[in-house]
Amino acid sequence: MAQNTDIATRAIIITLKSPLVGMKTSNIAKKLGYSARQVQRIYGRAIKRGFNPNETPFILKDKWLQDAPRSNQPTKQTPETTQAIIAKVQHNRYSRKRTYADLTSELNQIGIDISATTI
């Protein structure tokens, strides 16, 4: 299983592997505790994103090193939705005993489309 790396570690890997230093992939992997394949993957991803190892002066940009954006459903946890849920639960002492399904139906009636799982 591949380890997760932070941007600083990726910058070190790219710097060491670049022609500026010219360290071998296997040596970088041993020194930093990653697999040689992961070192190659990080370096290759930076090159795909615009890093030029032969460019002078030597430049590293965050956008070449950051994680790619993940595709997922946008969150429904807006501040307004959160406040509406809290208001429903704090209404009186019996409000805290309601089920998620009850809260969902009440919020759906006032126009907040949310599921019991999200609550």
N, C-alpha and C positions, 0 to 999 in steps of 0.2 A: 504494500500500500504506500502510495506517495505521501511524503510529508508536505505540509503546507509551509510556504515560505513567505516572509514579509518582504516589503519593498527594499529594505536595506540589504538583506541577504541576496536578493536578486541583483542589486547593483554591484555587490562584491563579486558575485559569480560572473557577471558580464565584464566587469573590469579585469578580473584575473584571466578570463578566457580571450579577451580582445588582443589584437596585435600589440597594443601598448605594453602589456606584460607578457603575453604569449604562453601562459601556463597550460599544461595539458589537462584535458578533461578529467582523466583518472586521478590526477594529483589534487585538483579542485574538489572532486567528490570525496576523496579521503580526508582532506583538511577540514571540510565543512560538514561531513557526515551525511551527504546525500548520495544517491546513486548517480552513476555517470550519465544514465539516460535522462534523469531529471535535470542535470546541469545542461545537457544538450537541448532539452526541451525549453528551458528558460531562455537560453541564448538564442535559439531559433525563433521563439515567440517575439523577442525584442527586435530581431532583425525584420520579421514580418511587419511589425508595427512602425518601422521607420528608422531604427538604429542603424547607423553606418559605422562599422568598426574601423574603417580606414580614413574617416573624416578627421581633419585637423581644424580647430582644436577638438579634443575628445569631449563629447557632449552626451550626457544621459538625461533623459526627460522622464518625468513620472508617468506620462501616458504610455510610454513604452514598457513600463514595468508593472503597472497596476493590473489587478484582476479584471478580466473581461466582465462586462455587465451581464447579469443573469436574467433570463427571461422568466418572469413569473407574473402572477396576477397581482395587480396593484392592491395595496392594503385598503381596507375599509375603516381602519382605525384612525379616523380624523379626530381632531380635538372636539369637534361638535358631537360626533357619535359617542365618544368616550364620556363627555359630560352628560349626554342624554341617558346613557346606561347608568351612570352614577346617580343621577337624579331619580331614576326609576327605582333603584335599590334603596336609596336613602329616604324615600318618601315617608315611610313610617316603619314601625317595628315589624310589621307583618310583610313588608316588601322584601326583606332579606330571605324569606322562606319560599319565595316563588321560584319556579323552575326556569331554566334557560329558555325552554319552549314558550313559556308564558311571556317572558321579557321580549323574545323575538316577535311574537304576534303583536304585542303592544307597540313595539318600535316600527314594525311594518305598517301598522295602521296610521302612524303619523308620518310615513313617507321615508323611513330609514330602512333600506333593503339590506338586511343582515341575517346571518344564520345563527342558530343556537351554538354551533361550534365556534364561531368567531367571538361570540360573547364570552 
